[in-house]
């Protein structure tokens, strides 16, 4: 059994056919001096596009809230960011941070036209001081998000006006006094500006941009010391000493933590001080140890709230944590960042939205047996936080949720410093990029990963070209079998496997990634079951009920608020042989349809009929297992109570239970008590 709560100990990478000399990519702009070279180079928006089921997922997103939201939500419909008289702070930039990459990845003309309405106003708002955006806004925080929007827009279009706006704004920051107080969002999140700042330096070579970033780093909240002396451990949770208010409350705020984990890593590029790299690993270790949840995330039902599976995790935290891991992989190249990125993307992200992406939760739970308007033991969130709806709790997630899927696609492939390409995260995709001495190639990745472990890469090129392809080997796999050029090799789990060959049109690389079942030790000695990057949860029969709550969701197309009630028992312990966990388990694979993360009984919006209908589709993977009901395990405070301490003495008879991927569930048990199999044998 692998325990993924073990500390993040730093290790040396195993690189096949590698070399020690630091190369410089001639096709894409990497870090110039005096910055440290990054492990990899992010490709510009549009170089990587989704295919297969992943393209379907992005199309579902475009047909859901992301593609429709600005048509009816007043905060976007009347946003001051495109010339209206409405909201002028973060919601417009948050929305664009997902809409822009989604529009260009899908080459969706309607969505591109929507983005242009915003972009033209933003560019026109730049004034002689370098400040830009709505005149009503005087806060630097939303501009840190808008900077990333302009960065992505430039990569997709080549419109130099975006570079000009960003250059003027960073000059404004350079020439203005620091304004990054610890008591404000802009102070806790100040180093978000460094994402765009380092990118802008790579584009322009202007040394004063590094001076700007250094000033920000030295005058904003010190995340490095925070991770070194982490104040919010399990004892702080038990003693209820995690603050919710004031400046201290901002440091315990979960989304700030999801953003903050990358900040020491970003600064490491410039400082070259190993202290900052180590702080990243220290932070990840402490999140897992004190607040870790299934699916690679940590708790944050507004603030950090411990390990119990009845605690929530905010959707904003999930997408920001994903982006932090993408940035950290570029800088440090540690495969574990990509392993965790896949966990979040393929579990926590789809698990907190409906399959049609017309509704989302503010807080998701690992053990979620009732979705309703009710008081729960959240650290600081309200009674609506658990429903799948339009604006459950706060509007920040409604504005910010859109970046998760498209930015993941952007990060699936990266350029290497030796003019090659690296496959970072697996899933159906196509990358089109320059390699070697500047020749353009495409690599098509055909796969149903993470539902299947078979991956086929096909090279497309007009002429033969020699360049390296680097494959990330997941850390949870013991080994991966790779076939290419009539060769068969076995790569060790957790390594990078580098293939340096002369490639011809039609050449293929195939990977057989074994998706063996394994377990993860969780709260009260409970277990979670995994296969590859997927967590599996109990399928609970469910009933959706639309509800009207204390805001207007406008009833636009599929916009609705759902409570979901269990229609079958959920309080099962898992009957499993830890020495042979496959014993008694049966895996079935089903066709992946239009909605990749649907399960039967989920309500799906039909644009054709203008109505919702219950899905009859099976989840892509179904596992049958054996469980025993635990009658004394009941609900408390409208959630499943703590799982009873395992092993549990069996009192009933074994039953067949069904498990499906976490991302396919709206009701679920993911941390299972374990029945005492020895007592079963004696029974």
C-alpha positions in Angstrom: 0.0 0.0 0.0 1.3 3.4 -0.9 0.6 6.2 1.6 0.5 9.5 -0.2 0.6 11.5 3.0 4.3 10.7 3.3 6.5 13.8 3.4 7.6 15.4 0.2 11.3 14.5 0.4 13.3 15.9 -2.4 14.9 13.4 -4.7 17.1 13.3 -7.8 15.4 12.6 -11.1 16.2 9.5 -13.1 16.7 10.7 -16.7 17.4 8.3 -19.5 19.8 9.2 -22.2 20.2 12.7 -20.6 23.2 15.0 -20.3 24.4 17.3 -17.7 25.0 20.3 -19.9 22.3 23.0 -19.8 20.9 23.6 -23.2 19.0 26.6 -24.4 15.9 26.2 -26.5 16.2 28.1 -29.8 12.5 27.9 -30.7 10.8 29.2 -27.5 11.9 31.8 -25.1 13.3 30.4 -21.9 14.7 32.2 -18.9 17.6 34.5 -19.9 20.3 35.5 -17.4 20.3 36.4 -14.6 17.4 34.0 -14.0 18.0 30.3 -13.4 17.0 28.1 -16.3 13.6 26.5 -15.8 13.2 22.8 -16.1 10.7 23.2 -18.9 9.2 26.0 -21.1 5.4 26.6 -21.3 4.2 26.5 -24.9 2.1 29.4 -26.1 -1.7 29.2 -25.9 -3.0 27.2 -28.8 0.1 25.0 -29.3 -1.7 22.2 -27.3 -5.3 21.4 -28.1 -7.6 18.8 -26.7 -8.9 15.8 -28.6 -11.1 12.8 -27.9 -13.0 12.9 -24.6 -11.1 15.9 -23.4 -12.3 18.0 -26.3 -15.8 16.9 -25.4 -15.2 18.1 -21.9 -14.2 21.5 -23.1 -17.1 21.6 -25.4 -19.4 20.8 -22.5 -17.8 23.7 -20.6 -18.4 26.0 -23.5 -22.1 25.0 -23.7 -22.5 25.4 -20.0 -21.9 28.3 -17.6 -18.6 29.4 -19.2 -20.1 30.0 -22.6 -23.3 31.6 -21.4 -22.5 33.4 -18.1 -21.9 36.9 -19.4 -25.2 36.8 -21.2 -27.2 36.9 -18.0 -25.1 37.4 -14.8 -25.2 41.1 -14.0 -21.7 41.1 -12.6 -20.4 40.2 -16.1 -23.3 41.6 -18.2 -22.7 45.1 -16.7 -19.1 44.7 -15.9 -17.0 47.9 -15.8 -14.2 45.9 -17.4 -16.0 46.1 -20.8 -17.5 49.6 -20.3 -20.5 48.9 -18.1 -21.4 50.5 -14.8 -21.3 47.3 -12.8 -18.7 45.3 -10.9 -15.2 46.7 -11.3 -13.0 44.4 -9.2 -12.0 40.8 -9.8 -14.9 39.0 -11.4 -14.4 40.2 -14.9 -10.7 39.3 -15.0 -11.4 35.9 -13.3 -13.9 35.1 -15.9 -11.6 36.0 -18.8 -8.8 34.0 -17.3 -10.8 30.9 -18.3 -12.8 32.2 -21.2 -9.8 33.4 -23.3 -7.9 30.0 -23.2 -11.2 28.1 -23.7 -12.2 30.2 -26.7 -8.9 29.8 -28.5 -8.3 26.2 -27.6 -11.7 25.3 -29.2 -11.3 27.9 -32.0 -14.8 28.9 -31.1 -15.6 32.1 -33.1 -18.6 33.0 -30.9 -16.4 32.8 -27.7 -13.6 34.6 -29.4 -15.9 37.4 -30.3 -17.1 37.5 -26.7 -13.5 37.8 -25.5 -12.7 40.6 -28.0 -15.4 42.8 -26.5 -13.6 42.7 -23.2 -10.0 42.8 -24.5 -10.6 45.9 -26.7 -11.9 47.9 -23.7 -9.1 46.7 -21.4 -6.4 47.7 -23.9 -8.1 51.0 -24.5 -8.2 51.7 -20.7 -4.4 51.8 -20.4 -3.4 55.4 -19.5 -0.2 57.4 -19.4 0.7 56.3 -15.9 0.6 52.7 -16.9 -2.5 51.9 -14.9 -5.4 50.2 -16.7 -8.8 48.8 -16.1 -12.0 50.4 -14.9 -11.6 53.9 -13.4 -13.6 52.8 -10.4 -11.0 50.2 -9.4 -8.0 51.5 -7.3 -6.8 48.0 -6.2 -3.8 46.2 -7.7 -5.2 42.7 -7.1 -7.6 42.4 -10.0 -4.9 43.7 -12.4 -2.7 40.7 -11.4 -5.4 38.5 -12.9 -5.9 40.8 -15.9 -2.2 40.6 -16.6 -2.5 36.8 -17.1 -5.5 37.4 -19.4 -3.4 39.7 -21.6 -0.5 37.3 -21.5 -2.7 34.5 -22.9 -4.4 36.8 -25.4 -1.0 37.8 -26.8 0.1 34.2 -27.1 -3.1 33.3 -29.0 -3.1 36.4 -31.3 0.3 38.0 -31.4 -1.4 41.4 -30.8 1.5 43.6 -29.6 -0.9 46.0 -27.9 -1.1 43.5 -25.1 2.6 43.6 -24.6 2.5 47.4 -24.6 -0.2 47.5 -21.9 1.7 45.0 -19.7 5.0 46.8 -20.1 3.5 50.1 -19.1 1.8 48.6 -16.1 5.0 46.9 -14.9 6.8 50.2 -15.3 4.1 51.8 -13.2 4.7 49.2 -10.5 8.5 49.8 -10.8 8.2 53.5 -10.4 5.5 53.6 -7.7 5.9 53.0 -3.9 5.2 49.4 -2.8 1.6 48.9 -1.9 1.3 45.2 -0.8 -0.1 45.2 2.8 -0.5 41.9 4.5 -4.0 42.9 5.5 -5.3 43.0 1.9 -5.8 40.5 -0.9 -3.2 42.3 -3.0 -0.5 41.8 -0.4 -1.2 38.1 0.1 -1.4 37.5 -3.6 1.2 40.0 -4.8 3.5 37.5 -6.3 0.8 36.5 -8.8 2.2 39.4 -10.7 5.5 37.4 -11.0 3.8 34.9 -13.3 3.3 37.6 -15.9 6.4 39.5 -14.9 8.9 36.7 -15.7 7.0 35.9 -18.9 7.2 39.6 -19.9 11.0 39.6 -19.2 11.4 36.6 -21.5 9.6 38.6 -24.2 11.3 41.9 -23.8 14.6 41.4 -21.9 14.0 44.5 -19.9 16.1 44.2 -16.7 14.0 46.7 -14.8 11.1 44.1 -14.8 13.2 41.9 -12.5 13.7 44.9 -10.2 9.9 45.2 -10.1 9.5 41.6 -9.1 12.2 41.9 -6.5 10.4 44.9 -5.0 7.1 43.0 -4.9 8.8 39.9 -3.3 10.5 42.0 -0.6 7.4 44.1 0.3 4.5 41.5 0.3 3.5 38.7 2.6 6.3 36.2 3.3 5.0 32.9 2.2 8.4 31.3 2.5 8.6 31.8 6.2 5.0 30.7 6.5 5.8 27.3 5.0 8.9 27.0 7.1 7.1 27.7 10.4 3.6 26.6 9.3 1.3 27.8 12.1 -1.9 25.9 11.2 -1.1 22.3 12.0 -3.4 19.6 13.3 -3.2 21.0 16.8 -4.4 24.4 15.6 -7.4 22.6 14.0 -8.2 20.6 17.1 -7.9 23.7 19.4 -9.9 25.8 17.0 -7.1 28.3 16.6 -7.3 28.8 12.9 -8.3 32.5 12.4 -11.1 33.5 10.1 -10.8 37.3 10.4 -8.3 40.0 10.0 -4.8 39.7 8.4 -4.2 36.3 10.1 -7.5 35.1 8.6 -6.1 35.9 5.1 -3.1 33.7 5.8 -5.4 30.7 6.6 -7.7 31.4 3.7 -7.6 28.3 1.5 -7.5 30.0 -1.9 -4.6 32.2 -0.8 -2.8 29.0 0.2 -3.6 27.4 -3.2 -2.0 30.4 -4.9 0.8 30.9 -2.4 2.4 27.5 -2.7 3.9 28.6 -6.1 5.3 31.9 -4.9 8.6 30.7 -3.3 9.1 28.6 -6.4 8.6 31.5 -8.7 11.1 33.6 -6.7 13.6 30.8 -6.7 14.2 31.5 -10.4 15.6 35.0 -9.6 17.0 34.5 -6.1 18.8 31.2 -6.9 18.5 30.5 -3.1 17.7 26.9 -2.4 15.7 28.0 0.6 12.8 29.0 -1.6 12.7 25.7 -3.5 12.7 23.9 -0.2 9.8 26.0 1.1 7.6 24.7 -1.7 8.2 21.1 -0.6 7.7 22.0 3.0 4.4 23.6 2.2 3.1 20.6 0.2 4.2 18.2 3.0 2.4 20.3 5.7 -0.8 20.7 3.6 -1.0 16.9 3.2 -0.1 16.1 6.8 -2.5 18.6 8.4 -5.3 19.2 5.9 -4.9 16.6 3.2 -8.0 15.3 1.4 -8.6 12.7 -1.4 -8.0 13.8 -4.9 -4.7 15.6 -4.2 -6.3 18.6 -2.6 -6.4 20.0 1.0 -9.4 21.2 2.9 -10.6 24.8 2.8 -14.2 25.5 3.5 -13.2 29.0 3.3 -10.2 28.4 5.6 -7.9 25.5 6.3 -9.9 22.9 8.3 -8.1 19.6 8.9 -8.1 16.1 7.5 -11.6 14.9 8.2 -13.5 13.8 5.0 -16.6 15.8 6.1 -14.7 19.0 5.6 -15.0 20.9 2.4 -12.7 22.2 -0.3 -13.6 25.3 -2.2 -13.7 25.1 -6.1 -11.5 28.3 -6.3 -8.9 26.5 -4.3 -8.9 23.5 -6.7 -8.4 25.6 -9.9 -5.8 27.8 -8.3 -3.9 24.8 -6.9 -3.9 23.3 -10.3 -2.4 26.4 -11.8 0.2 26.6 -9.1 1.3 23.0 -9.9 1.5 23.8 -13.6 3.8 26.7 -12.8 5.9 24.8 -10.4 6.4 21.9 -12.9 7.7 24.5 -15.4 10.2 25.9 -12.9 11.3 22.7 -11.0 10.3 19.8 -13.2 9.3 17.5 -10.4 7.1 14.7 -11.6 5.1 14.7 -8.4 3.7 18.1 -9.3 2.2 16.6 -12.4 1.0 13.5 -10.5 -0.9 15.8 -8.2 -2.1 17.9 -11.1 -3.7 14.8 -12.6 -5.3 13.9 -9.3 -6.9 17.3 -9.0 -7.9 17.5 -12.6 -9.5 14.0 -12.9 -11.1 13.9 -9.5 -11.7 17.1 -7.6 -12.4 19.3 -10.6 -15.2 17.3 -12.2 -16.5 16.1 -8.8 -17.5 19.7 -7.8 -19.5 20.5 -11.0 -22.5 18.8 -12.6 -21.5 16.8 -15.7 -23.1 19.4 -18.0 -21.2 22.2 -16.2 -24.3 24.3 -15.6 -23.9 24.1 -11.8 -21.1 24.0 -9.4 -20.4 23.6 -5.7 -18.6 26.0 -3.5 -17.5 23.2 -1.2 -17.0 19.5 -2.1 -16.5 16.7 0.4 -14.7 13.3 0.1 -17.6 11.7 2.0 -20.6 13.6 0.6 -23.9 11.8 1.3 -26.3 14.7 1.2 -26.2 17.9 -0.9 -28.6 20.4 0.6 -29.1 23.8 2.1 -28.1 23.1 5.7 -25.6 24.0 8.4 -22.4 21.9 8.3 -19.1 22.0 10.2 -17.4 24.3 7.6 -14.7 26.6 9.1 -16.4 29.7 7.8 -18.8 29.1 4.9 -22.6 29.4 4.7 -25.4 26.9 4.5 -25.6 27.1 0.6 -22.0 26.1 0.1 -22.7 22.4 -0.6 -25.4 22.6 -3.2 -24.7 22.3 -7.0 -25.9 25.7 -8.2 -25.4 29.1 -9.7 -23.9 31.1 -6.9 -23.6 28.8 -3.8 -22.2 30.9 -1.1 -20.0 33.5 -2.9 -19.7 34.6 -6.6 -15.9 34.2 -6.7 -16.0 30.6 -7.7 -18.7 31.3 -10.4 -16.2 33.8 -11.9 -13.0 31.8 -11.3 -13.9 28.2 -12.0 -13.5 28.5 -15.8 -9.7 28.3 -15.9 -9.3 24.7 -14.6 -9.8 22.6 -17.8 -8.3 24.9 -20.5 -5.2 25.7 -18.5 -4.7 22.1 -17.8 -4.8 21.4 -21.6 -2.2 24.2 -22.1 0.2 22.5 -19.6 -0.1 18.9 -20.9 2.9 19.4 -23.2 5.9 21.7 -22.6 9.1 22.4 -24.5 12.5 21.1 -23.3 15.6 23.1 -23.1 17.2 20.9 -25.7 14.7 21.8 -28.4 12.4 18.8 -27.8 8.9 18.3 -26.3 7.9 16.9 -22.9 4.6 15.1 -22.3 3.7 16.4 -18.8 0.1 15.2 -18.2 -1.6 12.4 -20.0 -4.9 12.7 -21.9 -6.1 13.0 -25.5 -4.4 16.0 -27.1 -2.5 17.3 -30.1 0.6 19.4 -29.8 1.9 21.5 -32.7 5.3 23.0 -32.0 8.8 23.8 -33.3 11.5 21.4 -32.5 15.2 20.7 -33.3 16.5 23.4 -35.7 13.1 25.1 -36.0 11.1 22.5 -37.8 7.4 22.2 -37.1 5.9 18.9 -36.0 2.6 17.6 -34.5 2.2 14.8 -32.1 -1.2 13.3 -31.7 -1.9 11.6 -28.4 -4.7 9.0 -28.7 -5.8 7.7 -25.4 -8.8 7.3 -23.0 -6.5 8.0 -20.1 -7.2 8.2 -17.2 -9.9 5.6 -17.8 -7.4 3.5 -19.7 -3.6 3.2 -19.6 -3.0 2.7 -23.3 -1.4 5.8 -25.0 -0.4 6.1 -28.6 1.7 9.1 -29.9 1.9 9.6 -33.6 4.4 12.0 -35.1 3.4 14.3 -37.9 6.2 16.1 -39.9 6.8 17.2 -43.5 10.4 15.9 -43.4 12.5 13.8 -41.1 13.6 15.7 -38.0 15.8 14.7 -35.0 14.6 15.9 -31.6 14.0 14.5 -28.1 10.7 13.5 -26.7 10.5 13.3 -22.9 7.8 11.3 -21.2 6.8 11.7 -17.6 6.4 8.3 -15.9 3.8 8.6 -13.1 5.1 8.1 -9.6 2.3 5.8 -8.7 3.3 3.3 -11.4 6.0 0.8 -10.7 7.0 0.8 -14.3 5.7 1.7 -17.8 6.4 -0.2 -21.0 7.3 1.9 -24.0 7.5 0.8 -27.6 9.1 2.9 -30.4 11.3 2.3 -33.5 11.1 -1.5 -32.9 12.4 -1.1 -29.4 10.8 -2.0 -26.2 11.9 -0.5 -22.9 10.6 -0.4 -19.4 10.8 3.0 -17.5 10.7 3.2 -13.8 7.9 5.0 -12.1 8.6 8.6 -11.1 11.3 9.1 -13.7 11.5 11.1 -16.9 12.1 8.9 -20.0 13.9 10.7 -22.8 13.9 9.4 -26.4 16.3 11.1 -28.8 15.6 9.9 -32.3 15.3 11.0 -35.9 11.6 11.0 -36.5 9.7 10.4 -39.7 6.1 11.1 -40.5 3.9 8.4 -39.0 6.3 7.2 -36.4 4.6 6.1 -33.3 5.4 5.7 -29.6 3.1 3.6 -27.5 2.9 3.4 -23.7 1.3 0.8 -21.6 0.7 2.4 -18.2 -0.4 -0.3 -15.8 -3.5 1.0 -13.9 -3.2 -1.4 -10.9 -5.6 -1.0 -8.1 -4.0 0.3 -4.9 -5.1 1.8 -1.6 -4.4 5.0 0.3 -4.6 5.2 4.1 -6.9 8.0 5.2 -8.7 9.3 8.3 -9.2 7.0 11.2 -7.4 4.2 9.3 -10.0 4.3 6.6 -8.9 3.5 3.0 -9.5 5.0 -0.4 -9.2 2.9 -3.5 -7.3 4.2 -6.5 -6.6 3.1 -10.1 -4.0 5.2 -11.8 -4.8 8.8 -11.0 -8.5 8.1 -10.3 -10.1 7.8 -6.9 -13.1 5.6 -6.6 -16.2 6.3 -4.6 -19.4 4.5 -3.6 -22.2 4.9 -6.1 -25.2 6.2 -4.1 -28.5 6.3 -5.9 -29.7 9.9 -5.9 -32.6 12.2 -6.4 -32.1 15.7 -7.8 -34.4 18.4 -6.5 -34.3 21.9 -7.8 -34.6 24.6 -5.1 -35.1 28.3 -4.9 -32.7 30.0 -2.5 -32.0 33.6 -1.5 -30.6 34.9 -4.8 -31.9 35.1 -8.3 -30.3 32.6 -10.6 -32.3 34.1 -13.4 -33.5 30.8 -14.8 -31.4 31.2 -17.9 -31.2 28.1 -20.0 -29.7 25.4 -17.7 -29.0 27.7 -14.8 -30.5 25.9 -11.7 -29.8 25.1 -8.1 -29.8 21.5 -7.1 -30.2 19.7 -3.8 -29.4 16.0 -4.1 -30.7 13.3 -1.8 -29.5 9.7 -1.3 -31.9 7.0 -2.4 -29.7 4.1 -1.2 -27.7 3.2 1.8 -24.2 4.8 2.1 -22.7 3.6 5.4 -20.7 0.7 4.1 -17.3 -0.5 5.3 -15.1 -2.0 2.6 -14.4 -5.7 2.7 -10.9 -6.0 1.2 -7.9 -8.1 1.5 -4.9 -5.8 1.9 -2.6 -8.5 0.8 -4.5 -9.0 -2.4 -6.8 -6.0 -3.0 -8.0 -7.3 -6.4 -9.7 -10.3 -4.7 -13.4 -9.9 -5.1 -13.2 -6.8 -7.2 -14.4 -6.6 -10.8 -13.7 -3.7 -13.2 -15.9 -2.9 -16.1 -15.0 -0.3 -18.8 -17.8 1.6 -20.6 -18.0 3.9 -23.6 -17.1 7.5 -22.8 -19.9 9.7 -24.1 -20.4 13.4 -24.6 -20.3 13.9 -20.8 -17.1 12.1 -19.7 -17.8 12.5 -15.9 -21.5 11.5 -15.9 -23.1 8.6 -14.1 -26.6 7.3 -14.4 -29.2 9.4 -12.6 -27.3 12.7 -13.1 -29.5 15.5 -14.5 -28.4 16.8 -17.9 -29.6 20.0 -19.6 -30.9 19.6 -23.1 -30.5 22.8 -25.1 -32.8 21.3 -27.8 -35.7 20.7 -25.6 -35.0 23.4 -23.0 -35.4 20.8 -20.2 -33.4 18.6 -17.9 -33.4 14.9 -18.2 -31.9 12.1 -16.1 -28.9 10.4 -17.7 -29.0 6.7 -18.3 -25.2 6.6 -19.1 -22.9 4.5 -17.1 -19.7 6.0 -15.7 -16.6 5.2 -17.9 -15.4 2.8 -15.2 -17.3 0.7 -12.7 -15.9 -1.5 -10.0 -18.0 -4.0 -8.1 -16.7 -4.8 -4.6 -18.0 -6.2 -1.3 -19.0 -4.1 1.6 -20.8 -4.5 4.9 -23.2 -1.9 6.4 -22.2 -0.2 9.6 -25.5 0.8 11.2 -23.8 2.9 13.9 -22.1 5.1 11.3 -24.7 7.8 10.7 -25.0 11.5 9.8 -23.9 14.3 12.0 -24.5 18.0 11.3 -25.9 17.1 7.8 -22.8 15.2 6.8 -21.5 11.7 7.1 -19.9 11.5 10.6 -16.2 10.6 10.9 -15.6 7.1 9.5 -15.4 4.7 12.5 -11.9 3.6 13.4 -10.7 0.7 11.3 -10.6 -2.2 11.4 -14.3 -2.4 12.1 -16.0 -5.5 13.6 -18.5 -6.9 11.1 -22.1 -7.2 12.3 -23.9 -7.8 9.1 -23.6 -9.9 5.9 -21.5 -8.9 2.9 -23.2 -7.1 0.0 -22.1 -6.2 -3.5 -21.4 -2.5 -3.7 -20.6 -0.4 -6.8 -17.7 2.1 -7.1 -17.3 4.7 -9.8 -14.7 7.4 -10.4 -14.8 10.3 -7.9 -15.3 12.8 -10.7 -18.5 10.9 -11.8 -20.1 11.3 -8.4 -22.3 14.0 -6.8 -23.0 11.8 -3.7 -20.1 9.6 -2.6 -18.1 7.8 0.1 -14.4 7.9 -0.8 -12.8 7.2 2.6 -14.1 3.8 3.6 -13.9 2.1 6.9 -12.3 -1.3 6.5 -13.9 -4.4 7.9 -11.8 -6.7 10.0 -11.3 -9.6 7.6 -10.0 -11.9 10.3 -13.2 -11.7 12.2 -15.1 -12.3 8.9 -13.1 -15.5 8.4 -14.0 -16.6 11.9 -17.6 -15.7 11.5 
